[in-house]
């Protein structure tokens, strides 16, 4: 059974009048191809600075509304209001409803649990389990701590504490299916595409045992888990720290 992630919430991006194209709006802003999202299968994406650094990361779910297709952005609860403000800056004269939707609940289940209707594999890694958006407020006991421990055990960074102001490809977004190199322009696309074309990532975000963490390069610290998230030069990453989904990718590309 799935349980709530109370540190997550939903930002609704919906047409407020007939004829408004929310897909086109988001396609010109976020890093991934939102047309690939389907019921039960979100895409992972981010909104970047013009320099290509991470501002907000989220999951994009398609949703039907009164005036047509819109999207639900599963994002950090503490960043939701700022995400709404940032998206609203790009709205200009479009008639769009962009708001936090507190009447929905983000839920998660670890891998191995039976899939429920409307729930799909985490688009970053199947091992991250299953997530869904329920059309009701959260009521059950939350499992944020269990989710955090599971995510870090797989070496996957997430959220502003761990990724803010880091170049998107240095967050491992390429390996975690967080970027499309074929869909066209979006905010921060130029630097991101250039890094991909050169096939050279000088630094990476990595989850490391606390004793190996460099305070000068540390983004986040989890004392109870004895883990930290560091932003390290690739040549300085301790042996055995890179997760399999990076090393397997590297082997496949050589």
Secondary structure as GFF3:
##gff-version 3
##sequence-region A 1 254
A	DSSP	beta_strand	3	4	.	.	.	ID=ss1
A	DSSP	beta_strand	8	15	.	.	.	ID=ss2
A	DSSP	alpha_helix	22	27	.	.	.	ID=ss3
A	DSSP	three_ten_helix	34	36	.	.	.	ID=ss4
A	DSSP	beta_strand	43	48	.	.	.	ID=ss5
A	DSSP	beta_strand	54	65	.	.	.	ID=ss6
A	DSSP	beta_strand	68	76	.	.	.	ID=ss7
A	DSSP	three_ten_helix	77	79	.	.	.	ID=ss8
A	DSSP	alpha_helix	80	91	.	.	.	ID=ss9
A	DSSP	beta_strand	96	100	.	.	.	ID=ss10
A	DSSP	beta_strand	105	109	.	.	.	ID=ss11
A	DSSP	beta_strand	120	121	.	.	.	ID=ss12
A	DSSP	three_ten_helix	126	128	.	.	.	ID=ss13
A	DSSP	beta_strand	130	134	.	.	.	ID=ss14
A	DSSP	alpha_helix	144	153	.	.	.	ID=ss15
A	DSSP	alpha_helix	159	163	.	.	.	ID=ss16
A	DSSP	three_ten_helix	168	171	.	.	.	ID=ss17
A	DSSP	alpha_helix	189	198	.	.	.	ID=ss18
A	DSSP	beta_strand	203	209	.	.	.	ID=ss19
A	DSSP	three_ten_helix	210	212	.	.	.	ID=ss20
A	DSSP	beta_strand	218	222	.	.	.	ID=ss21
A	DSSP	three_ten_helix	223	225	.	.	.	ID=ss22
A	DSSP	beta_strand	227	233	.	.	.	ID=ss23
A	DSSP	three_ten_helix	234	236	.	.	.	ID=ss24
A	DSSP	alpha_helix	244	253	.	.	.	ID=ss25
###
